[in-house]
């Protein structure tokens, strides 16, 4: 993986990003029950979304139907 945004800390460390994605690509029990065509791509997407939410918590708060006012 070459996208440094998946590190969550803005680092430029592709090895750390690769390790993070590889760790998340191990399917959780609920993921295993339905399977995944591409666990690596799924992990990259999940982590990128998580990083975006972490970087912009106020925007996430406004957009989330699960966040109380």
Residue, then its C-alpha position, 0 to 999 in steps of 0.5 A: x500500500x502506498x497511501x500514507x493517509x491510512x496510517x492515521x498520523x499523516x506519516x510517510x511510512x509505507x511499511x507501517x501503513x502496510x502492517x496496519x492494513x495487513x492487520x486489519x485485512x485479517x477478517x473478523x468473525x463477522x466478516x468471515x461469516x459473509x466472506x470478502x472478495x478482497x480483504x486487503x482492499x476492504x481493509x484499506x477502505x475501512x482504514x481510510x474512512x476511519x482516518x477521515x473521521x478521526x481527522x475531521x470529528x466535527x464533520x463526522x458528528x454532523x453527518x452521522x445519524x448515530x451521533x446525538x446532538 
